[in-house]
Amino acid sequence: MYIYNSLTNRKEKFIVLDQKISMYVCGPTVWNYIHIGNARPVIFFDFIRNYFQYKNFEVVCASNITDIDDKIIKRAKEEGISEKEVATKYADEFFKDVGDLTCKPYEFVPYATDYLAEISEIISTLIKTGYAYNVDGDVYFEVKKAPNYGTLSNQVQDQLKENVRINENPDKKSQEDFTLWKKTAEGIKYPSPFGLGRPGWHTECVAMINKLFNRQEIDIHGGGADLVFPHHENEIAQSQALHGHNISRFFVHVGRLDINNEKMSKSLNNVVLLRDLLKSYPAAVIRIFILNSPYRANINFSYELLDQSVLILAKIDQAYRGAYLKLSLLKDNEVIYDKPAIEKIEKHIEDDFNLPNVFTEIFVLVKNINNALRTEDIKTLKESYYSLKVILDILGIIIELPKLNEEVLALYQKWEDFRKAKNFVEADRLRTKLQEMKIIG
């Protein structure tokens, strides 16, 4: 398998040791409902885990919840509740939304505020080793002490001052030094060796990864492309200072989902909430929309693209359902596969997750199913149906198939007989009945 590694800016061979894969995906800051752009990395890394599990690897995946942040404090004021209540409310809504997308739960879902002891330990160590300094309760990482800083984001240190947020503290040694611990004037405050305050975002993830994966370098660190700098760059700097490694062997970043060629952002008030989309489109359509694109490229959201995904799902559903009904009618339970088709699909996935080519192979299987139904080529029907089932399971595209009994199968058989006999009046009558029963589409 070859994966594009953002750390080296090239596709590299991904070697798995001991059949185990460790993966950490940066999760949400829970101050609002998630939008479709937030959902893109969730869906993509859910697919990656599905594929590794299909290949019989043991996958340990963690995705964090950032449950303390300026935005959470602001929302708490607006809603007249505590920061904890805000975080709990929107974390629960996040889990509901991604569950409705048929994403499987992660093995670990760490909350930042549960790792305050680990965060304090990291910051204390960085101060002792000279990588960090305390300015009246604000603790900063000294970027000039990290010789490889900027490698992930392809920046040299002389350029960094132009690309970092300006911090109002004039006592920082350098503008690009980033916050490890923040002395706060408002909102919830936590005790620490550095004074009352709260942790910096970049240190939270380092602490959680260290704790969950025993301070070892993990296999894959994932997230959206907007996290490359400064978030993941700052994680690497801390990990290099603490442990001498990059925190992860591979950094995998998913492109943005824009709207009207502009970044989709809650702060810009130009978002399409995932829960609103799910009222009009099934999860399978949204997954097709997200996955049927090069994962590193930006996508410009439009309802036209979503409607194209509706048509794609309809074609897949019709063939898949037709094969299921025919094999159920024949009571043929033999499971066989189109091995060349599966090998092609695996080859595309293992070439840096080339999913557009995977969908091309899906359409070939759909065509084979439709031809086999017409010619009653049962061997091809079985091979294509079960191969299609495999890839749909990997992609997390769930097609709900009807529960069948002898009465329903007899009705379906009559419909087929009328169609073969070109008795279209009766065939249409039974088609309507089968559609009402949701047996066929």
Secondary structure, 3 states (H helix, E strand, C coil): CEEEECCCCEEEECCCECCEEEEEECCCECCCCCEHHHHHHHHHHHHHHHHHHHCCCEEEEEECEECCCHHHHHHHHHHCCCHHHHHHHHHHHHHHHHHHCCCCCCCECCEHHHHHHHHHHHHHHHHHCCCEEEECCEEEECHHHCCCCCCCCCCCHHHHCCCCCCCCCCCCCCCCCEEEEECCCCCCCECCCCCCEEECHHHHHHHHHHHHCCCCCEEEEEEEHHHHHHHHHHHHHHHHHHHCCCCEEEEEEECCEEECCEECCCCCCCCCEHHHHCCCCCHHHHHHHHHCCCCCCCEEECHHHHHHHHHHHHHHHHHHHHHHHHHHHHCCCCCCCCHHHHHHHHHHHCECCCHHHHHHHHHHHHHHHHHHHHHCCHHHHHHHHHHHHHHHHHHCCCCCCCCCCHHHHHHHHHHHHHHHCCCHHHHHHHHHHHHHCCCCC
